[in-house]
Amino acid sequence: MSDRTLYDPSRITNHPDFKLLPQGDKPDKDRRDLNYSLMYDADHVNKYCVRPRLDPAPGQVEVHVKATGICGSRIRSDVHFATHGNIGDMKVTQPCSCGHESAGVVTRIGEGVENFSIGEKVALENGIGCGQCIPCKKGVYNSCEIDCFFSTPPFHGTMTRYHLHPAEWLHKLPDSVSYEEGALCEPLTVSMAAVARSGLRLGDVCLVAGAGPIGLVTLLSVRAAGGIPIITDLSQGRLDFAKKLVPNARTVLIEKGVSQQDVAQKIKAAAGNPITVAIECTGVESSIGSTIYSMAFGGKVFVTGVGKEIQSYPMMHCSANEISLDFQYRYANQYPRSIRLVAEGYIDLKPLVTHRFDLEDAMDAMNTAADPRSGAIKVQVLDN
């Protein structure tokens, strides 16, 4: 990306058109001219705001964001930033727009942009590498040394009406892929990165630990890759949803208070065959431990979830059984593949969206996503 100063958050919050709405006020649904957005703040209170509608600079494209999913994973979570104010060292210190699972339509084009036209449907890749550091030059821009990820503080996210995006980080959507599906391609890329790096092969029995949104898209990815999936969760409702999503998946209900070894025995019995690959989607210490104990000799445990800073694992069990423990941070080079899989019908993301809200009701959407009692799988904010 040539000019990162374009995404300096102060260009929005210091602009004369920027306005925080009084606490308790909701956006006016009749004011389609205003660029409403939902923000989290250092006081852990969500706020509506009006963002300025800036003109596209050279290399930029303005997108009318049509669909944005609320991320609940702890790796880059809208919910976690909103409720806790940080994920590890990434801290909310000032108002910051949320949202990074987005798709929309091109509305304006900056100078020098030749490969997009007004009216085209696009998915927004929101991890923007600098293109100059060693990781970026190696193609692993998810480890960019001067990373810019929209919605990770301090960079403003995409849960807004109009968003300016670097053209090289937009991906065209075929007519057959809806805005909702285009937004869901973001969590899908996380699972695809994990499946690709895990070494999963046709016929491998693969454990997916956790049936939240990332676990469910991982379940879909494992099936599409030819793996034989088994999925676990604390919630029977989530497992029932997983079974409807992938009928041939085996499900295991995890009970609280049971030892990691006993949980592993239950998982292995349900699998029926040695588990050679596992993708752990919760980041919870006990779940990672149970997953390790479930593995066959020489198996690989691949962690996509993110949990507490310091954790304990059965190191000698890993050593004596040559079990590898690897980790995934975001994704790189996955968006075109994820869009192709959805467009060609290999992965159906549509059932994952269980709750939909208008942009002006985005705070209600955030509260629904944060409340386990809602039964939500994926909550999306729409602006049609």
Helices and strands as residue ranges (DSSP letters): G 4-7, H 10-13, E 19-20, E 36-40, E 47-50, E 60-69, H 78-84, E 86-87, E 90-91, E 96-97, E 101-109, E 121-124, E 127-128, H 134-138, G 141-143, E 148-149, E 162-166, G 167-169, E 170-172, H 179-198, E 205-209, H 213-224, E 228-233, H 236-245, E 250-253, H 260-271, E 275-280, H 285-294, E 295-303, H 315-320, E 324-327, H 335-343, G 350-352, E 353-358, G 359-361, H 362-370, G 372-374, E 378-382
